[in-house]
Amino acid sequence: MYAVIATGGKQVRVEQGQEVRVELIEGRIGDAVDLRPVLVVGDDGGVVAGDALAGRTVAGTITAHDLDPRVRVFTYKNKSRQRKRRGHRQHRTTVRIDSI
């Protein structure tokens, strides 16, 4: 059984027992979270989508908080001595999927 959930502006396909990295979710390590909205649920050969999933949630447990690798941004304009260097690290949360 699998489900497609929307979190952090992205859609993620998850299965029970899987660990997924999503954008930062508030909570401590070990806290239970409900991930919704659930967009699609699929079984062996059957797929459910739309209004039939209005009350469904995907339950998970927060296992870690960390950062993505650094993204370096460098802008440069020729012959004018304009140089700018920036960096960014996105906060991520690892969630273990307990039930669908």
N, C-alpha and C positions, 0 to 999 in steps of 0.2 A: 504494500500500500504506500502511496506517495501523495504529497500535497504540494501545491504551489502557493506560496504566501507572498505578500507584499510587505516589505520592511525597508525603511531608509530610502525610499524612492526607487527601489529595485525589486524584481521578482526573483524568488529563490525556490528551486525544487528541493524538497526535503523528504526524507524517509525516517522512520522510527529508528532510534539508536545512532543516527548520524550527528556529527558535530559540524555546525556551519558558522562561518564568520560573517557577521552583519555589522551595520553601523551601530554606534554606541547606543546601548539600552540602559536606562537608569536602573540601578539595583546593585546589590552586593553579590559576590561569588557564593553560589549555593542557593540563591533565591529562585523561586519558581516564577516563570513568566508565561503569559498567554500571548501568542503571536497571531494577530489578525490584521487585516482581512484575509480569509482563505479564499483563493480564487478558483482552484480546481482540486478535486480529490479523485484519485484513480485507483481502481482495484485490478484484479486479474481480468482484463478485457473490458471493464466498464469505467466510464468517466462521468463524474457529476460536476456540474458547474452552474453558475448563475444564482437565482433566488433560493435554490434548495440548500445553499450553504450559508444562509443568513446568520444562523446561530452557531456555526462551527468555529472552533478554535484549535490551534496547535499548541500543546503544552510543552514547555521546555525548561531547562535549568541552566542558569548562567554558570559557566565553568571558568571563564577568564576574561580579563580586560587587558588590551594591549594596544600597540600602535602599528600601523602599516609602515613599510619601508619609506624612507625619506624621498620626497620628490623634489628635485632641484630645478629651479626656474631661473634662467639667465637671459636678460634682455640686453641688447647691444645696438648702438647706432654708430655707423661708420663715420669717421672723421669729425666727430663732435664730442668725444670723450664721455658719452653717456653709457654707463654700465650699471646694471642693477642685478643683484643676485638675491633670490629668495628661496625659502624652503618650506615644505609643508609635510606634516605627518598626520594622517587621519586616525582618529580614535576608533577602535573596533571592539566588538564583544563576541566571544565564542559561546554558542548556545548548543547544548546537547538536547536533541529532540526526544521527548519521553513518550508522547502519545499524539495521535492524530484523531 
